[in-house]
Amino acid sequence: MKFIPGGIGPLIPLFLSLAFLFGGMALFSGCYTLRQGTAMLGYLGRAVPLETLESPGSGAEPGEAERDRAFAERVRDIRAFATGELGLRETKNYTRYVQIDRDYLAAVVSASARDSFSRHEWWFPVVGKVPYKGFFDPADARKEAEKLAKKGLDVWIRGVDAFSTLGWFRDPLYSYMRDYPAGRMAELLIHELLHATVYLKGQSQFNEELAEFVGREGSRLYIISRFGEESEEYRAMADGRADSAAFLDFIRGLIAELEAVYQGNAGPEEKLGRKEAIIIAAQERFEAEYESRFRQDNYRGFSKIKVNNAYLELYRLYYGESAFYEELYEKSGRDLRAFIAAAKTLSGKGDPKRQLEEALGLSQKHD
């Protein structure tokens, strides 16, 4: 599951691993698993080979046909780079295509305590505990959110661009992806192919942090290899990532302010009052400082949304210890293929970060 810190809105784009739908269907007959699994199987049943987009008989207009051919070629090239250059697992994922009439795939619910960053989790077969629950009908997501809100939790709903079924099915591409820039497409595919290569049951945070790091660095290397560091594609990626880093710094500062309140001795009502004041002040400061902080417009909506702990907890989940992977990568020689090869050896038992250090021969530096 990949969280993209941009495009702020009611549905924030993410990539989600939904293998639990299919594992759940195999073991239970509950309404949730049947409903979501049936919807997903419906999409998979409509998938056609990617080559269909390049067929002369596809029915597309000339301009659209050229766009479709370019999209198919780009996907094949990214997959070849991911498997050949980075050593990610060779699968049939992203070799099929589904036409869909909206610009996201599904809606995902996350929740957290109102007066702490204690995340709510769901348990599913195959993957264990996960801090999110996905729905293909947004109305179902809203019902789940309302139920959790009645329990006194902060709740957030965001959109899903893609997901990995972790080998249960051939994960397809969707029509709204055709206009993704090369960098975004590469990050999406490499992130999800990493999930299909390395996934530790019950280690949601590690899985997401690792896939986030590999997706970002892998897509950077892909853009350099195909366009060069002086290209417009690379400059656009660099600007977007500079903004992402600036936004994450701001969010981490806000989280730190709130954590100081939550860990203090004030009563629950006082904590909630101070929480609201801190968030409002932060959004006002964000709005006033936007031009000096950012190069692009991707984050302008932040000051208008109703920020809560569930929203902020997503950043803690995906980017809580991003520096760990960057430092480990640097110390191990900046060889992403070797980094991924080390991750493939992890057993899933014990501390996966310490195991990754040991696999890279770096654990003695932290003793």
C-alpha positions in Angstrom: 0.0 0.0 0.0 1.5 3.3 -1.0 0.6 6.7 0.4 1.3 9.6 -1.9 1.6 12.9 0.0 0.0 15.1 -2.7 -3.3 15.8 -4.4 -4.9 16.6 -1.1 -8.6 16.1 -1.2 -11.5 14.0 0.0 -9.9 11.0 -1.5 -6.1 11.0 -1.3 -4.4 8.7 -3.9 -2.8 5.6 -2.4 -1.7 2.2 -3.5 -3.3 -0.6 -1.4 -2.5 -4.2 -0.9 -5.9 -6.1 -0.8 -4.8 -9.7 -0.8 -6.9 -10.1 2.4 -10.1 -9.9 0.2 -9.2 -13.2 -1.5 -7.7 -14.9 1.5 -10.8 -13.9 3.4 -13.1 -15.4 0.7 -11.2 -18.6 1.0 -11.8 -19.0 4.7 -15.0 -17.1 5.5 -18.4 -16.4 4.0 -18.9 -13.0 5.6 -20.7 -10.2 3.8 -17.6 -8.0 3.6 -15.3 -10.5 2.0 -17.9 -11.7 -0.4 -19.0 -8.2 -1.4 -15.5 -6.9 -2.0 -14.2 -10.1 -3.5 -17.1 -10.2 -5.9 -16.4 -6.6 -7.0 -12.7 -7.3 -7.5 -13.3 -10.5 -9.4 -15.7 -8.5 -11.7 -12.8 -6.1 -12.5 -10.4 -9.0 -13.1 -12.9 -10.7 -15.3 -13.1 -7.6 -17.6 -9.3 -7.4 -17.9 -7.9 -7.8 -21.4 -4.2 -8.3 -22.5 -2.3 -5.0 -22.6 -1.5 -5.7 -26.3 -5.2 -5.1 -27.0 -4.5 -1.4 -26.7 -2.1 -1.6 -29.6 -4.4 -3.6 -31.8 -5.6 -1.8 -35.0 -9.1 -2.9 -34.3 -9.2 -1.4 -30.8 -11.6 1.3 -31.9 -9.7 4.2 -30.5 -9.4 7.5 -32.3 -5.9 8.2 -33.9 -4.7 10.4 -31.1 -6.0 8.1 -28.4 -4.6 5.1 -30.2 -1.1 6.6 -30.1 -1.5 7.4 -26.4 -2.6 3.8 -25.7 0.4 2.4 -27.6 2.8 4.7 -25.7 1.2 3.6 -22.4 1.6 -0.1 -23.2 5.2 0.4 -24.3 6.0 2.4 -21.1 4.5 -0.3 -18.9 6.5 -3.0 -20.5 9.6 -1.0 -20.3 9.1 -0.3 -16.6 8.4 -3.9 -15.8 11.5 -5.0 -17.7 13.6 -2.5 -15.8 12.1 -3.6 -12.4 12.7 -7.3 -13.0 15.9 -7.1 -15.1 17.7 -4.2 -13.4 16.3 -4.3 -9.9 15.8 -8.0 -9.5 12.1 -7.8 -8.6 10.0 -10.9 -9.0 8.9 -11.8 -12.5 5.1 -12.1 -12.5 2.2 -11.7 -14.9 1.1 -8.6 -13.0 0.4 -5.5 -15.0 0.2 -7.3 -18.3 -3.6 -6.9 -18.5 -5.8 -3.8 -18.7 -9.3 -2.8 -17.4 -11.4 0.0 -18.7 -13.1 1.8 -15.7 -15.4 4.8 -15.6 -13.8 6.7 -12.7 -10.3 7.9 -11.8 -9.7 5.7 -8.7 -10.3 2.0 -8.0 -11.6 1.9 -4.4 -12.0 3.7 -1.1 -10.0 2.9 2.0 -10.9 3.6 5.6 -8.3 4.3 8.3 -8.9 5.2 11.9 -7.1 6.4 15.0 -7.8 7.3 18.6 -8.8 11.0 18.9 -6.4 11.8 21.7 -3.4 9.8 20.6 -1.8 8.3 17.5 -3.0 4.8 18.4 -4.1 3.4 15.1 -7.1 1.1 14.7 -6.3 -2.2 13.0 -8.3 -4.9 11.2 -7.3 -8.6 11.1 -7.5 -10.6 7.9 -6.3 -14.0 6.8 -3.1 -14.2 4.8 -1.8 -10.8 5.7 -2.7 -10.6 9.5 -3.3 -7.1 11.0 -3.5 -4.1 8.7 -4.3 -0.5 9.5 -6.9 0.0 6.7 -10.0 -1.6 5.2 -10.9 -1.2 1.5 -14.2 -1.0 -0.2 -15.0 -0.9 -3.9 -18.3 1.0 -3.3 -17.5 4.4 -1.6 -20.9 4.2 0.1 -19.7 1.1 2.0 -16.6 3.0 3.0 -18.7 5.9 4.4 -20.8 3.4 6.4 -17.6 1.9 7.9 -16.3 5.4 8.7 -19.6 6.4 10.4 -19.5 3.2 12.5 -16.0 4.0 13.7 -16.7 7.6 14.3 -19.6 6.6 16.6 -17.0 4.7 18.6 -15.1 7.9 19.2 -12.4 7.4 16.7 -10.9 9.9 14.2 -11.5 8.5 10.7 -10.1 9.2 7.2 -11.2 7.9 3.8 -8.9 8.1 0.8 -8.8 6.7 -2.7 -6.9 3.7 -4.2 -5.1 3.9 -7.5 -3.8 0.3 -7.5 -3.1 -2.6 -5.3 -1.2 -5.9 -5.1 -3.0 -9.2 -4.6 0.4 -10.6 -3.6 0.3 -13.3 -6.2 -3.3 -14.5 -5.8 -4.3 -13.0 -9.1 -2.8 -11.1 -12.0 -3.0 -7.5 -10.9 -4.2 -5.4 -13.8 -3.7 -1.8 -15.0 -6.6 0.6 -15.1 -7.7 3.1 -17.8 -7.1 6.2 -15.6 -3.4 5.3 -15.5 -2.9 6.0 -19.1 -2.1 9.7 -18.5 0.3 9.2 -15.6 3.7 10.7 -16.1 6.5 8.2 -16.6 7.9 8.8 -13.1 4.6 8.2 -11.4 3.9 5.1 -13.4 7.3 3.7 -12.6 6.9 4.4 -8.9 3.5 2.8 -8.8 4.7 -0.4 -10.6 8.0 -0.8 -8.7 6.2 -0.2 -5.4 3.6 -2.9 -6.1 6.1 -5.3 -7.6 8.2 -5.0 -4.5 5.1 -6.1 -2.5 4.9 -9.1 -4.8 8.6 -9.8 -4.1 8.9 -9.1 -0.3 5.9 -9.2 2.0 6.1 -10.1 5.7 2.9 -11.1 7.4 1.8 -8.8 10.2 4.5 -6.3 9.4 2.4 -3.6 7.7 4.6 -0.7 8.6 7.8 -2.3 7.5 6.2 -3.6 4.3 4.9 -0.1 3.4 8.1 1.8 4.3 10.2 -0.6 2.3 8.0 -0.5 -0.7 7.8 3.3 -0.5 11.6 3.6 -0.4 12.2 1.1 -3.2 9.4 2.6 -5.4 10.8 6.1 -5.0 14.4 5.2 -5.6 13.6 2.7 -8.3 11.6 5.2 -10.2 14.3 7.8 -9.9 16.8 5.4 -11.4 14.4 4.5 -14.1 13.9 8.1 -15.2 17.7 8.7 -15.2 18.3 5.6 -17.3 15.6 6.5 -19.9 15.7 10.3 -20.0 18.9 11.5 -18.2 19.4 13.9 -15.2 19.1 17.0 -17.4 15.7 16.0 -18.8 12.4 17.7 -18.2 11.0 14.4 -16.8 13.8 14.3 -14.2 13.4 18.0 -13.3 9.7 17.6 -12.8 10.3 14.6 -10.6 12.9 16.5 -8.6 10.6 19.4 -8.0 7.8 17.2 -6.9 10.0 15.3 -4.5 11.4 18.6 -3.1 7.8 19.6 -2.4 7.1 16.2 -0.9 10.0 16.5 1.5 8.9 20.0 2.5 5.4 18.8 3.1 6.6 15.9 5.2 8.8 18.2 7.3 5.7 20.3 8.0 3.6 17.3 8.8 6.2 15.9 11.1 6.4 19.2 13.0 2.6 19.2 13.4 2.7 15.5 14.6 5.5 16.4 17.1 3.4 19.3 18.5 0.4 17.0 19.0 2.4 14.2 20.5 3.7 16.5 23.2 0.0 17.3 24.1 -1.1 13.7 24.0 1.8 12.5 26.2 1.1 15.3 28.7 -0.9 15.2 31.9 -3.9 17.2 30.7 -7.4 15.7 30.8 -9.1 14.3 27.6 -11.2 17.3 26.9 -8.3 19.7 27.4 -6.1 17.6 25.0 -8.8 17.7 22.4 -9.2 21.4 22.7 -5.5 22.0 22.3 -5.4 19.5 19.4 -7.9 21.6 17.5 -6.1 24.8 18.2 -2.8 23.4 17.1 -4.2 22.1 13.8 -6.0 25.3 13.0 -2.9 27.3 13.7 -0.8 25.0 11.6 -3.1 25.2 8.6 -3.1 29.0 8.8 0.7 29.0 8.9 0.8 26.6 6.0 -1.4 28.8 3.9 0.6 31.9 4.7 4.0 30.3 3.9 3.0 28.3 0.9 4.8 30.3 -1.8 8.1 30.2 0.1 7.8 26.4 0.8 6.7 24.8 -2.4 7.5 24.9 -6.1 4.2 23.2 -7.4 0.5 23.5 -6.5 0.0 19.9 -5.3 -0.5 20.8 -1.6 -2.6 23.9 -1.7 -5.7 22.1 -0.5 -4.1 21.1 2.8 -5.3 24.2 4.7 -8.9 23.4 3.7 -9.3 19.8 4.8 -10.4 18.6 8.3 -7.1 17.2 9.5 -7.3 14.6 12.2 -5.2 11.9 13.8 -6.3 9.3 11.3 -5.0 11.5 8.5 -1.7 12.2 10.3 -1.2 8.6 11.3 -1.0 7.7 7.6 2.2 9.7 7.4 3.5 8.0 10.5 2.8 4.7 8.9 4.4 5.4 5.5 7.1 7.9 6.4 7.7 7.4 10.1 11.2 6.1 9.7 12.0 6.9 6.0 15.5 8.1 7.0 16.4 4.6 8.2 16.1 3.1 4.7 17.9 6.1 3.1 20.8 5.8 5.5 21.0 2.0 5.1 21.0 2.4 1.3 23.8 5.0 1.5 25.9 2.9 3.9 25.4 -0.2 1.8 26.8 1.4 -1.4 23.6 2.7 -3.1 23.1 -0.5 -5.0 19.3 -0.9 -5.2 19.5 -4.4 -6.7 21.6 -5.6 -3.8 19.4 -3.8 -1.3 16.3 -5.7 -2.7 18.2 -9.0 -2.8 19.0 -8.5 0.9 15.3 -7.8 1.6 14.4 -11.1 -0.1 16.2 -13.0 2.6 14.1 -11.7 5.5 12.3 -14.4 7.5 9.4 -12.5 8.8 10.3 -13.4 12.4 11.8 -10.9 14.8 12.8 -7.3 13.9 12.8 -7.0 10.1 14.8 -3.8 10.2 17.6 -5.4 12.2 17.4 -8.4 9.8 17.8 -6.1 6.8 20.9 -4.5 8.4 22.4 -7.9 9.0 21.6 -9.0 5.5 23.5 -6.0 4.2 26.4 -6.7 6.6 25.8 -3.5 8.5 24.5 -4.6 11.9 27.9 -4.3 13.6 27.8 -0.5 13.0 24.7 -0.2 15.3 25.9 -2.4 18.2 
